[in-house]
Each structure stands twice: as C-alpha cells, then as structure tokens.
Amino acid sequence: MKRFLLILAALASFCGCKSTKALLPSVSGKAGEIIVVIDKPVWEGPLGGEVRDLLACDCPFFIQQEPLYSLVNVTPSAFADLFKVHRNIFMVMIDPQVDSAGVFYKHDAWAAPQCVIQLSARNEEEASGLLAKSGRNITNSFEQAERDRVIRNSIKYEEREVTNQVKEVFGGSPRIPVGYKLRKISDDFAWISDDKQYSNQGIFIYRYPADEEDPFSKENIVAHMNDILKENVPGMLDNSWMTTSDYFEPQLEYIKYKGRSIAQTRGYWEVENDFMGGPFVSHSFYSQDGKDIIVLDAWVYAPKYDKRQYLRQTEAIIYSWEWKDSLNKESK
C-alpha cells in the first residue's frame, strides 16, 4: 500500500501545479507501447489476462495478427523514474484499503505529452468489473493520446502547400505532414500519399452530393467509395483498380469529434484483378453548407512490415481536419 501511496502522491503533485508542466521532460518509449504497472501475480492471473484482452487484442482488418498495443509489465516496486516518463502508463492498484474505487485519468503527470490511467479497486473481482465497464474509455483515451501526438507533429512539420491546395478545393483540410505529396487533385477528389520503397501511406479526400435519404448508411458509404476509387485509383495492371474487399465486412460506427458528427468506417481495401490490399479507416461527414458529403479515407500498404503504426499515423491525419476559416485564422 505504501508504494502505491508514494506513486499517488507524486502523481498528485505533478497534476496539481500547472506551472510544473512547462518543466516536464518529453515522453519516452515507442509509439503504440503501454507500461502496465501491476503486481506480477495479478499480471499472471485472470485479471492480467483481461488487461491483455483489452489492450493487446488483435488490430481489426489486419491480415497478419498485430496487437492493438505492445504491453510492458512493471511491478509497483520497480516503477522508477525511468518508467515514469513513458508516453502511456496503465496502473492497476489492488488493495483492501482503497478509499475510492474507480478509473482515474491523468495527463502529463511526469512527462509530456503523457497519458496515465489508474484503476483502483479493493479486490480483483471489483477491478475486473471496473475494467469491463470502462474498457472502451480506457482504450479510447490511449488512442486519443497517440493520435494527438501525431497531429501535434503534423502541425509542427506541416506540408503547408498541400494543405492549402486541399483547403481551397474542399473548404477545409487535414494537417498534412512533411513527406506527403499531392498525387492528384480535381474539383471532387484528392490523392495524397507518402510513398516509400516498401510502404505506402495514403489519404483520399472526395465529396459527392448529399441527395440520398440515408447518406451515412454503410451500404451508401461503401457504394460511393467503390465508385470513386474505381474512377480515380487505377491499379498497376490493366483493368485493375482499388476497391473495398468483399471478404471482410466493413464496420461502421458513429462518433463525434470536435463538434463534428462523423460516420467512421473500418475495413480492408484490395485491388481488383491484382493481389494488393491493406486496412483502411474512413470518415464521412456533411460539408458546412450541408449540400455535400465529404469523405476522408486513410489507408496503408506495407506488405513487408507491421502496419499498426502506419495506419495509426494516417488515421490521425484525417482526424486533424479543420475547416477553412479555422485554418485561415491560424495562418494569420
């Protein structure tokens, strides 16, 4: 109990003083990695298995299995300064003397930009219930922290010329980082990508009239996507083009982000009459005047490498979309 109290005291001292944040060191650790602070017997027992099921489950729509996060177990007694500056920390406190059970979220506790989440419970059964109840919020918080770091770097190292071209055509733009090039742009379609020898990270931006009764149904979103990709994204072989895979059923969920209602589609893309493919994430939302549907597709092709971080990077870019007015104000 004492070791946890020392950790909590340090955590409270950091979070309670805003001026301290300016002096915090930069975070350490690899992108997509989480330090899990938990006693070894608990980590090796059923509760540890539930933590792994939550944070290290398979990434959806990946042909090769890849965990959502890479987890590093550290016991409370070994949780020293070296680990406290890690970018993502999940602390599990099991003690009968816990005063307030729950899941607590902290930012920039020992480093910046840092995400620290603590689950406190009196016993493992209570901890299991809290994990089941708050699991989605926990993963969303780590995802948002990883996403924000990418967006922060995209803004810091922005390919402003590309952002400005997209902004003028579509009335807004994601923040395009250095390395991405504009491969194609028309009145209704833009293709931006970072092409390397063995990997491609791409973003499509397109629009079409919002003249359907249910424009954000999965069927309508996928149908428009297939039509637009067939017209604008040819494959390397004759009579080949990019499309969504029929083998993997896309997943659709409705989210809100920075005041925008978004239909988010996840799935697997492939090239018709060829053997290329990979995961994608798509955002569909109304234009500011409500007359059009704007779509941003983030996709990757990296047959030689793990794809988790590639997709996380491109997905973060489409989350960075801002309308023209906001971009113009920022540039002044």
N, C-alpha and C positions, 0 to 999 in steps of 0.2 A: 504493500500500500504506500509506503514512504517513497519508493522510487517513482510511482505514478504522481504523487503529490508534488514532488520536485519538478517533474515534467510539466505538470499543470501550472505550477507557479511561474515557471519560465515562460510558458505559453501566454499566461495572463499578462505578464509584464510587457511582453512584446506587443500584444494586441491592444493594450490599454494606453499606449503612448504613440500618437501619430507621428511625432517628430522623429521617433526612432526609426521609422520605416525608411527615411531617406538615407540612413546609415547602414541598412541591411546589405549583406553580400548578395551577389547573384546566385541563383539556384544552381545546384549541381545535378548530376545524374543524366541518364539518357532519356530522350523523348519516349513516351509510352511505357515508362517504368514507374512502379509504386513501391515504396518502402512500407511493409506491413509490420507494425510494432505489436507483437503478441507473444505471450509465453509459449515456449516450444511445445509442451504437452497439449496446449489448446490448439496450436497450429497443426499438430499432427493428428488431432481428433476430429470429430464430426463438424464442429464449428469452423475449424480451419478449412475443411472441405467445402463448407458453404461459402466461405470467403473466396476460395479459388473458383467455385462455380459462378460466382457473381463477377469477379474482376478478371478472371483468366479464362472465361468461356471463349469458344471459337468466334472469330470475326465472321459476320454473315456474308455470304456470297463470295467467299474465297475458295478457290479450288483446293489449294493446299491449306491445311489447318494452321492457323496462327492465333495465338491468344489475344484477347482484347487488350490486356496489359501484361507486361512481364513483372512478376512479383518477386520481391526480395524480403525474406523474413528476417527480422531483427528482434531479439528479445529486449524487454524493457531495460534490463541491466546493461545491455550493450548499446543502447540508444544514446550515443555520444555526439559531440559536435559534428563529427564527420557526416553523420546521417541526418542531423537536424537541418542541414541546408539543402536537402534533396527537394526536387520540384514537387513531388507528390508523396504525401505521407498519410497512411491509414492506421490509426491507433485503436487497438481493442483493449479496453480495460475491464477485467472481470474481478470484482471484489465485493464481498457481502456488505462492506461498509460504504458503498457508493451512495451518496445522498440523492443524486438526481440522475436517474437512468434516462438515456436518450442518445441521439446522434447530434453532434455539435460540429459546426463548420467554421473554420478559421482561414484567413488569407494572410499571407506574408507574415507568418509567425516568427520564423528565424531567418528567412531569406526572401528574395523577391525575384520574380512573381511565383508565389508558392501557394499550394492548396493543401491544407491539413484538415483531415476529418477524424473525429474521435467518436467511437462508440463506447458508451459506458453502461455497464449492467451489473446486477448483483450476482448473477449466475449465468451459466452458458445457455440455459433454456430461454432466459429473458433476452440475452444477446442475440440468439437465433431469431426470436420474434422481431426484434428491432431491425435486424438485417433484412428480414423478409419484407417488413413494412417500408423501410427506407431505401431498399436496394436500388430502385430506379433513380432516386435523388442522389445517391452516392455516386453511381456511375456517371450520371449527367454532370455532376459537379467536377469530377475529374476530366470528363470530356470537354467541358467548357473551359477549364483551366488550360488544357493542352491547346485547344482551339484559339484561345486568347493570345497565347504566346506566339502562335503562327501569325495571327492577324497583326500583332504588335510589330513583328519583324517585316511583314508585308508593307506596313505603313512606313516603317523606318527605311526600308530599302525598296522603294516603290518604282516601278516602271511607269512613270507618270505619263509618258506619251501614249502608251497603250490604254491606260485608264481614261485619259481624256478623250481618245477616239471612241471608246465604247460609250462613255458618258454622253457624248454629243448625239449618238445614234439612238440609244435606248433610254435616255433620260436619267441614267444612273449607271453605276459600275461597281464591281467588286474592286478591292485593292489588289492590283496585280504586282507581284514582287519581281525583282530583277531576275532575269533568266528566262522569263516567259516572253514569247514573241507572238505577234498578231499574224496568224497564217491566212486568215480570210475574214473579210467584213463586208456586209451588204446592208440594205435597209432593214432586214429582219433576221440576220444571222451573223454571228461572230465565232471564230475559232481561235482560241489562244492556247498555246502549249509550250511546255519546256521539254524539248526533245534531246535525249542523250543517246549514247550508242546502244545501251541495253534497256532503256526505260523511257517511257513517255508519260507525262502528267498533263492532262488536257482539261480545258473548260470550254463548253459550248454555251453561248447565250443566244436565245432566239425569242421571238414573240409571234403570236397569232391572235386573231380577233376573239374576244370573249363572247361569242354568239351562241354557245350551247347551253342547254338547260342545266347541266351539271358539269361544268368545265374541270372540276377538280376530282372527278372520279378516276379511279385507277385505269379504267378502260380508255377514257378520253386522253388522259395524260400520256399513256404508253402509245396509243394510236398516233397522236401528233408527233411524239418523239420519233417513232419509226418512219413516218412520212418525211420529216425534216432531215433526219440523218441519211435516209436513202438519197435524198436530193442533193445534200451538201457534203457528205463524207464518204467518198469512194474508197474502196479497199485497194490493195496493191495489185490484185489480179483483175482481169477483165470480168465484168458482170459481178462485181463484189462490192459490198457496201456495209457500213456499220448499222447495227440494229440491236434491239433487246433480245435476249435469249428466251426461247420458249421453254427451255428445260427448267429454268429457275423462275418460279413465280415471284414477281416483284412484290415488295412490301410497301404499303402506303400508311403514313401517319400524318396527322395534322398538328402543327406546332405553332407557337407564337415566339417571335424573336424581334426584339427592339421595336415593338408596336406593329410588326407585320404578321399577318396570318399566312402561313406557308404550308403547302402540301408537299411533304417530303417523301420521295420515292427512292427506295434502295433496290438494286437488282444487279444483274450481270449482263454486260454487253458482249456481243460477238460480231464477227464479220461474216456476212452471208457468203457462202461458197469459198470460205477460207478457214483457217484454223487459229484465228486470233481471238482474244477475249480478255475480260477482266471485270472487276467490280465498279459500280458507279453509284453516285448519290445525286439526286436531282431535286431542285427547289422550284416550285411553281407558285406564282402569286400575281395579283392584279397590278396593272400599271396604275400610276397615280390618278389618272382620269377614269379608271375602271373599264376602259374600252378594250384593252388587250390583256392577254395572259403573257407574263414574262417568265421565261424558264432559264435556269442555270443548271447545267449538267457538269459534274466533276467526275472524272474517270482516270484510270491508270492502266498502263500496260507495262509490266515488268516481269517477263517470264523467268528471268534468272534470279530474281530477288524476292524477299518477303515484301508484301505490299501494304502492310498495315500503316506504316508511317507515310508512305507515298499518298495513300488515299486520305489519311487524316490531314495532310497538308493541303491537298486540293479542296477537300471538303471545307476546311477553314476559310479558304479564299472565297467560296461562294457565300459563306456566312457574313463576309465583310461587305456585302452590297450596301451602298448608300445612294440615295437619290441625288440628282444633280445639284439641287440647292445646297445640300449639306457639303458636297464636295467643293462647290464654288466658294462657300464661306471659309472653308478650311484653307483654300489656296490663297486667300487674300492676306 
